[in-house]
Amino acid sequence: MNRRKLKDHHEGSILKSFEDYLKKDGKLMVIKERPDPPDALVTINSKDTWIEITDAFFNKEHARSITSYVADDMEHIPADGGPYIEPDANFERNVEIVVTKKYTKSSIRSIYQKNGSGILLVGLYSPFAATNEIQALVKIVSELKAESDGRFREIYLYDQSHNFYPVK
């Protein structure tokens, strides 16, 4: 599968997992459209909203290794083996960067101005993202959310098993 199809498949998988997550809470999500951007226009309990998906990787080499491994339109580029100094702090910084980019992206600002607040889903792709680290990341993203405009009414972090962690 080429990179574009992989991205679409990945986002569809995340949306399905998020739908299942909401269902456990008694909420019904229906995907109406996948315009890109945003990644989905949905209704949740009959209320229209939109969803944007982004991924935070341990580092650029890790991201390139994962995506090049699964794409058939490029040669695999393996990540180096380290050593990694302060992996938790570096990953926290990468999560901050990807969330901040979504807050500053002009296309997302336009969607917010047109459609109101949406939902941001942030994937955590790091071999070091254990439960205690995820809770620290929830706190960091919560602080970013509190300091930013209201374009994301809700933010959820999700791990590689598609477990969702709401940001308060």
C-alpha positions in Angstrom: 0.0 0.0 0.0 1.4 3.5 -0.8 1.8 6.1 1.9 -1.4 8.0 1.0 -3.5 4.9 1.3 -1.7 3.9 4.5 -2.5 7.3 6.0 -6.2 6.9 5.1 -6.3 3.3 6.4 -4.5 4.5 9.7 -7.0 7.3 10.2 -10.0 5.1 9.4 -8.7 2.6 12.0 -8.3 5.3 14.6 -11.8 6.7 13.9 -13.3 3.2 14.3 -11.4 2.7 17.6 -12.6 6.1 18.8 -16.2 5.2 17.8 -15.9 2.0 19.9 -14.4 4.0 22.8 -17.3 6.5 22.7 -19.8 3.6 22.5 -18.6 2.2 25.8 -19.6 5.6 27.3 -23.0 5.4 25.7 -22.2 7.8 22.9 -23.0 7.2 19.2 -20.6 8.5 16.6 -21.4 8.5 12.9 -18.8 9.5 10.3 -20.4 11.8 7.7 -17.4 12.7 5.6 -13.6 12.4 5.4 -12.6 15.7 3.7 -9.0 16.1 5.0 -8.8 18.6 6.5 -10.3 17.8 8.9 -9.8 14.1 9.0 -13.5 13.5 9.7 -16.8 15.3 9.9 -18.9 13.4 12.4 -22.0 13.5 14.5 -21.7 12.4 18.2 -25.2 11.9 19.7 -26.7 13.8 16.9 -24.4 16.8 17.4 -22.1 17.8 14.4 -18.4 18.1 15.1 -15.1 17.4 13.4 -12.0 15.3 14.3 -8.4 15.9 13.5 -5.8 13.1 14.0 -2.1 13.6 14.5 0.7 11.4 15.6 3.6 12.0 17.9 6.7 9.8 17.4 9.7 9.2 19.6 11.8 11.0 17.0 11.9 11.7 13.3 14.0 8.6 12.6 11.5 6.4 14.4 8.6 8.0 12.4 10.5 7.5 9.1 11.3 3.9 10.0 7.7 3.0 10.9 6.2 4.6 7.9 8.8 3.4 5.4 8.6 -0.1 6.7 4.8 -0.5 5.9 4.7 1.6 2.7 5.4 -0.2 -0.6 6.2 3.0 -2.5 9.5 3.6 -0.7 12.5 1.7 0.6 12.6 1.0 4.4 14.8 3.4 6.3 15.6 1.8 9.7 16.0 4.0 12.8 19.4 4.1 14.5 19.8 2.1 17.7 20.5 4.9 20.1 21.7 5.5 22.7 18.9 7.9 23.7 19.5 10.5 26.3 16.4 11.6 28.3 13.9 9.7 26.1 10.9 10.7 28.2 11.7 14.4 28.1 12.4 14.2 24.3 9.1 12.5 23.7 7.2 15.0 25.8 8.7 17.8 23.7 7.7 16.0 20.5 4.1 15.6 21.8 4.1 19.4 22.7 5.3 20.2 19.2 2.7 18.2 17.3 -0.2 19.5 19.5 1.1 23.1 19.2 1.3 22.7 15.4 -2.4 21.8 15.3 -3.2 24.9 17.3 -1.2 27.1 14.9 -2.2 25.5 11.6 -4.2 27.9 9.4 -6.4 25.2 7.9 -7.5 24.0 11.3 -8.1 27.7 12.3 -10.4 28.0 9.3 -12.3 24.8 10.2 -12.7 26.1 13.8 -14.0 29.5 12.5 -16.4 27.8 10.2 -17.6 24.8 12.3 -16.8 25.6 15.9 -14.7 23.5 18.3 -13.6 20.0 17.3 -11.8 17.0 18.7 -8.1 16.3 18.4 -6.8 12.7 18.6 -3.0 12.4 19.3 -1.3 9.1 18.7 1.7 8.2 21.0 4.3 6.3 19.1 7.2 5.7 21.4 8.7 2.6 22.8 8.9 4.5 26.1 5.3 5.6 26.4 4.2 3.5 29.4 1.1 4.3 31.5 2.9 6.6 33.9 4.4 8.5 31.0 1.0 8.8 29.3 -0.4 10.4 32.4 2.4 12.9 32.4 1.6 13.6 28.7 -2.1 14.1 29.5 -1.1 16.8 32.0 1.3 18.5 29.6 -1.4 18.6 26.8 -4.0 19.7 29.3 -1.8 22.8 30.1 -1.4 23.5 26.4 -5.2 23.2 25.9 -5.8 25.6 28.8 -3.4 28.2 27.3 -4.8 28.0 23.7 -7.9 29.1 21.9 -10.9 26.8 22.0 -10.5 25.1 18.6 -10.3 21.7 20.3 -13.2 21.2 22.7 -11.8 17.8 23.4 -8.4 16.2 23.1 -7.6 12.5 23.5 -4.2 10.8 23.5 -4.2 7.3 22.3 -1.5 4.5 22.5 -0.5 2.0 20.0 -3.2 -0.4 21.1 -5.8 2.4 20.6 -6.5 3.0 24.2 -7.8 6.5 24.6 -6.8 8.9 27.4 -9.0 12.1 27.7 -7.3 15.4 28.3 -9.1 17.5 30.9 
